[in-house]
């Protein structure tokens, strides 16, 4: 697990700090006695609560100490660590950043290191890597900072690859949708358009092959009409022929002196 590989360096700055820091008692020497004791006791109380894992209570103690002397880098550093332990990463990084402004070299190095951890756990791998780089500038031999920097860069690379793959899938999906839409439009364009008046549909029906029985009926009806005309013409011709013969016979009879 990445968390197990990390060396958080989240130790609080005690009133008697490690070599390289001015002891808190000496820093407070110029303050009124009562105020110095109050600041030191509140900071010490916060350290004790932090060591017990009571990070929320430790935060309250550090805030009380900060109220006595705002901008104290040691208190701000301790406050930032207590916030990070509560997973208030943004607030914790902000407090650590304030501690860097007036803090000594070791405070700045530890603050950058812990900021890198907080940014890493919040998923901001780019800024996390930058923070570890700053820590290494102040302490180049810090193996923990080097190790965590490698992890941050690895996670950043994985994050960028996942983002690139997601963008590629989104582009492919858009291309497929465009292709499908284009094919649908082409298919619709190739289909015959319906006649708005309905005449086209009627014409199609009229042009359809008719049943055989209907065709026979039409032929029979056509033949009957033709035959009727022929018979009528024949009758008319016969009547005319008979009338002609009758007239011829009467003419002959008159010529022979018969008038009956």
C-alpha positions in Angstrom: 0.0 0.0 0.0 1.2 3.5 -0.8 0.2 4.7 2.7 2.5 2.2 4.3 5.4 3.2 2.1 5.0 6.8 3.1 7.1 8.3 6.0 4.8 11.1 7.0 7.2 13.0 9.3 4.2 14.5 11.1 5.9 14.9 14.4 4.8 18.1 16.2 7.3 20.8 17.1 7.6 20.6 20.9 8.7 23.5 23.2 12.1 21.8 23.3 12.6 21.2 19.6 15.2 19.2 17.8 18.6 20.6 16.8 18.4 23.3 14.1 15.4 25.0 15.7 15.5 27.8 18.2 14.0 26.4 21.5 10.5 27.7 22.0 11.5 28.9 25.5 14.1 31.2 24.1 11.8 32.5 21.4 9.2 33.4 24.1 11.8 35.1 26.4 10.9 38.5 25.1 7.2 38.0 25.8 5.5 38.9 29.1 5.9 36.0 31.6 2.2 35.1 31.8 1.7 35.2 28.1 4.8 33.1 27.4 3.7 30.4 29.9 0.2 30.4 28.4 1.5 30.0 24.8 4.0 27.3 25.9 1.4 25.4 28.0 -1.2 25.5 25.2 1.3 24.3 22.7 2.5 21.6 25.0 -1.1 20.5 25.6 -1.6 20.3 21.9 1.5 18.1 21.6 0.2 15.7 24.2 -3.2 15.4 22.6 -1.6 14.9 19.2 0.6 12.0 20.6 -2.6 10.5 22.0 -4.2 10.6 18.6 -6.8 13.2 19.7 -6.2 15.4 16.7 -9.4 17.4 17.0 -8.6 18.4 20.6 -5.0 19.1 19.6 -6.2 21.4 16.9 -8.2 23.4 19.4 -5.2 23.7 21.7 -3.0 24.9 18.8 -5.7 27.4 17.8 -5.7 28.7 21.4 -1.9 29.0 21.3 -2.1 30.8 18.0 -4.5 33.3 19.4 -1.9 34.3 22.0 0.8 34.8 19.3 -0.6 34.8 15.7 1.9 33.8 13.0 4.1 31.6 15.3 5.6 29.2 12.8 6.0 26.3 15.3 2.3 26.5 16.3 1.2 26.9 12.7 3.3 23.8 11.7 1.7 21.8 14.6 -1.8 23.0 13.7 -1.2 22.0 10.0 -0.3 18.5 11.1 -3.3 18.1 13.3 -5.6 19.2 10.4 -3.9 16.7 8.0 -4.4 13.9 10.5 -8.2 14.7 10.4 -8.0 14.6 6.6 -8.6 18.3 6.3 -5.9 18.4 3.7 -6.6 21.8 2.2 -6.7 23.6 5.5 -3.7 21.7 6.7 -1.6 22.6 3.7 -2.6 26.2 4.1 -1.4 26.2 7.8 1.9 24.6 6.8 2.3 27.2 4.1 2.0 29.9 6.6 4.6 28.2 8.9 7.1 28.3 6.0 6.9 32.1 5.7 8.7 32.7 9.0 10.0 29.3 10.0 13.5 28.1 10.0 15.0 25.8 7.4 14.0 22.6 9.1 10.4 23.8 9.7 10.2 24.7 6.0 11.6 21.3 4.9 9.2 19.4 7.2 6.3 21.6 6.1 7.0 20.9 2.4 7.3 17.2 3.1 4.0 17.0 5.0 2.3 19.2 2.4 3.5 16.7 -0.2 1.9 13.9 1.8 -1.4 15.8 2.2 -1.6 16.6 -1.5 -0.8 13.0 -2.3 -3.6 11.6 -0.2 -6.0 14.2 -1.7 -5.2 13.0 -5.2 -3.3 16.1 -6.3 -0.2 14.2 -7.5 1.3 17.1 -9.5 1.4 19.5 -6.6 2.5 16.7 -4.3 5.5 16.0 -6.5 6.4 19.7 -6.5 6.2 19.8 -2.7 8.6 16.9 -2.4 11.0 18.6 -4.8 11.0 21.7 -2.6 11.6 19.5 0.5 14.6 17.9 -1.3 16.0 21.3 -2.2 16.2 22.0 1.5 17.4 18.5 2.5 18.8 16.7 -0.6 19.8 13.6 1.4 16.2 12.9 2.6 15.5 9.3 1.4 11.9 9.5 2.4 11.3 12.6 0.3 13.0 10.9 -2.7 10.9 7.8 -2.3 7.6 9.7 -1.9 8.5 11.9 -4.9 8.9 8.7 -7.0 5.5 7.5 -5.9 3.8 10.8 -6.6 5.3 10.9 -10.1 4.2 7.3 -10.7 0.6 8.1 -9.7 0.7 11.3 -11.8 1.7 9.2 -14.8 -1.1 6.7 -14.2 -3.6 9.5 -13.7 -2.6 11.1 -17.0 -2.8 7.8 -18.8 -6.3 7.1 -17.4 -7.4 10.6 -18.4 -6.0 10.1 -21.9 -7.7 6.7 -22.2 -11.0 8.2 -21.0 -10.7 11.1 -23.6 -10.0 8.5 -26.3 -13.1 6.5 -25.4 -15.2 9.6 -25.4 -13.9 10.5 -28.9 -14.6 7.0 -30.2 -18.1 7.1 -28.8 -18.7 10.4 -30.5 -17.4 9.1 -33.8 -19.6 6.0 -33.6 -22.7 8.2 -32.9 -21.8 10.4 -35.8 -21.4 7.4 -38.1 -24.6 5.8 -37.0 -26.5 9.1 -37.5 -25.0 9.5 -41.0 -26.0 5.9 -41.9 -29.5 6.5 -40.7 -29.8 9.7 -42.8 -28.5 7.9 -45.9 -31.0 5.1 -45.4 -33.9 7.5 -45.1 -32.8 9.4 -48.2 -32.9 6.1 -50.2 -36.5 5.3 -49.3 -39.3 6.6 -51.5 -41.2 9.6 -50.2 -44.9 9.1 -49.7 -47.4 11.1 -51.8 -48.9 13.8 -49.6 -52.3 13.7 -51.5 -52.5 9.9 -51.3 -52.6 9.7 -55.1 -49.2 8.0 -55.3 -50.5 5.2 -53.1 -53.7 4.9 -55.3 -51.5 4.8 -58.4 -49.5 2.0 -57.0 -52.7 0.1 -56.2 -54.0 0.7 -59.8 -50.8 -0.6 -61.3 -50.8 -3.8 -59.2 -51.6 -7.0 -61.2 -55.3 -7.8 -60.9 -56.7 -11.2 -60.1 -57.3 -13.7 -63.0 -61.0 -13.7 -62.4 -61.3 -10.0 -62.9 -59.4 -10.2 -66.2 -61.7 -12.9 -67.5 -64.7 -10.9 -66.6 -63.4 -7.8 -68.4 -62.7 -9.9 -71.5 -66.2 -11.4 -71.5 -67.7 -8.0 -71.0 -65.6 -6.6 -73.9 -66.6 -9.5 -76.2 -70.3 -9.1 -75.4 -70.3 -5.4 -76.4 -68.5 -6.2 -79.6 -70.9 -9.0 -80.5 -73.9 -6.8 -79.8 -72.6 -4.2 -82.2 -72.1 -6.8 -84.9 -75.6 -8.2 -84.5 -77.1 -4.7 -84.6 -75.2 -3.9 -87.8 -76.3 -7.2 -89.3 -79.9 -6.5 -88.5 -79.7 -3.0 -90.0 -78.1 -4.3 -93.1 -80.8 -7.0 -93.5 -83.6 -4.5 -93.1 -82.0 -2.3 -95.7 -81.6 -5.2 -98.1 -85.2 -6.2 -97.7 -86.4 -2.7 -98.2 -84.3 -2.5 -101.4 -85.8 -5.7 -102.7 -89.3 -4.5 -101.9 -88.9 -1.3 -103.8 -87.4 -3.2 -106.8 -90.4 -5.5 -106.9 -92.9 -2.7 -106.8 -91.1 -0.9 -109.6 -91.4 -4.0 -111.8 -95.1 -4.4 -111.0 -95.8 -0.8 -112.1 -94.0 -1.4 -115.3 -96.2 -4.4 -116.0 -99.4 -2.4 -115.4 -100.0 -3.7 -112.0 -100.6 -1.1 -109.3 -101.5 -3.2 -106.3 
